[in-house]
């Protein structure tokens, strides 16, 4: 059985395309941080028991940001401050869902 060049090209695109999907963007509601997890996987995770997650990603309560992204250190420190103080936060989801169904964030707001 001979594989056509077009079939091979389509198969290659599927294999080498990053596994992410895109949904809606927007702010979650204000809640307390349930868990903040620095990882060795080039990102941090934050768990929030939100009732509103506009992203539509599979996992509604776990969010992530890559360490290499601009502003990620400030977002991490804001979330850490919320953990220490017990203040509520909200996060802005970009609409990007990664393989585990976590929502990417691009901003963090903390209540006074």
C-alpha positions as CSV (number, residue, x, y, z in Angstrom):
1,X,0.0,0.0,0.0
2,X,1.5,3.3,-1.1
3,X,0.9,6.4,1.0
4,X,0.3,9.6,-0.9
5,X,2.3,12.7,-0.2
6,X,-0.9,14.5,0.8
7,X,-1.8,11.8,3.3
8,X,1.7,11.9,4.8
9,X,1.6,15.7,5.1
10,X,-1.8,15.6,6.9
11,X,-0.6,12.9,9.3
12,X,2.6,14.9,10.0
13,X,0.6,18.0,10.8
14,X,-1.6,16.1,13.3
15,X,1.4,14.5,15.0
16,X,3.4,17.7,15.4
17,X,0.7,20.2,16.2
18,X,0.6,21.2,19.9
19,X,-2.3,19.6,21.8
20,X,-4.3,22.7,22.8
21,X,-7.7,24.0,22.1
22,X,-9.2,27.4,22.2
23,X,-12.4,28.5,23.9
24,X,-13.7,31.8,25.4
25,X,-11.7,34.3,27.4
26,X,-12.8,36.4,30.4
27,X,-12.6,36.8,34.2
28,X,-13.6,34.2,36.7
29,X,-15.5,35.2,39.9
30,X,-13.5,36.2,43.1
31,X,-12.6,33.1,45.2
32,X,-9.9,32.0,47.7
33,X,-7.0,30.1,46.3
34,X,-7.4,26.4,47.2
35,X,-3.9,25.4,46.1
36,X,-0.8,27.0,44.5
37,X,1.6,24.5,42.9
38,X,5.0,25.4,41.5
39,X,6.1,22.6,39.2
40,X,9.2,21.4,37.4
41,X,7.2,21.3,34.2
42,X,8.0,25.0,33.3
43,X,4.7,26.3,34.7
44,X,2.7,26.8,37.9
45,X,-0.8,25.6,38.7
46,X,-3.4,27.3,40.8
47,X,-6.6,25.7,41.9
48,X,-9.6,27.9,42.5
49,X,-13.2,26.7,43.3
50,X,-14.8,29.0,40.8
51,X,-18.4,29.0,39.9
52,X,-17.7,30.9,36.6
53,X,-15.0,29.9,34.2
54,X,-15.5,31.4,30.8
55,X,-12.9,29.3,29.1
56,X,-15.0,26.2,28.8
57,X,-12.0,24.0,29.4
58,X,-12.5,20.5,30.6
59,X,-11.1,21.1,34.1
60,X,-13.0,24.1,35.5
61,X,-10.9,24.7,38.7
62,X,-7.2,24.3,37.7
63,X,-5.4,27.1,35.9
64,X,-1.8,27.5,34.7
65,X,0.8,29.9,33.5
66,X,4.2,29.1,32.0
67,X,7.2,30.5,33.8
68,X,8.6,31.9,30.6
69,X,5.5,34.1,29.9
70,X,5.8,37.8,30.5
71,X,4.4,38.8,33.9
72,X,4.2,35.2,35.2
73,X,6.4,35.9,38.2
74,X,4.1,38.8,39.3
75,X,1.0,36.7,38.9
76,X,2.6,33.9,41.0
77,X,3.5,36.4,43.7
78,X,0.0,37.9,43.7
79,X,-1.4,34.4,44.1
80,X,1.0,33.6,46.9
81,X,0.0,36.9,48.7
82,X,-3.6,35.7,48.4
83,X,-2.7,32.4,50.0
84,X,-0.9,34.0,52.9
85,X,-3.5,36.7,53.5
86,X,-6.6,34.7,52.8
87,X,-7.8,37.4,50.2
88,X,-9.9,36.4,47.3
89,X,-8.6,36.5,43.7
90,X,-10.0,36.3,40.2
91,X,-8.0,35.3,37.1
92,X,-8.4,36.2,33.4
93,X,-8.5,33.1,31.3
94,X,-7.2,33.4,27.7
95,X,-9.4,30.7,26.2
96,X,-6.4,28.4,25.7
97,X,-7.0,24.9,27.1
98,X,-4.0,22.5,27.5
99,X,-3.9,18.7,27.2
100,X,-5.1,18.1,30.8
101,X,-8.0,20.5,30.4
102,X,-6.4,23.3,32.4
103,X,-7.2,27.0,31.5
104,X,-4.3,29.3,30.7
105,X,-4.4,32.7,32.6
106,X,-2.9,36.0,31.7
107,X,-3.9,38.2,34.6
108,X,-4.6,38.0,38.3
109,X,-6.8,40.4,40.4
110,X,-6.7,40.4,44.2
111,X,-9.4,41.9,46.4
112,X,-8.6,44.5,49.1
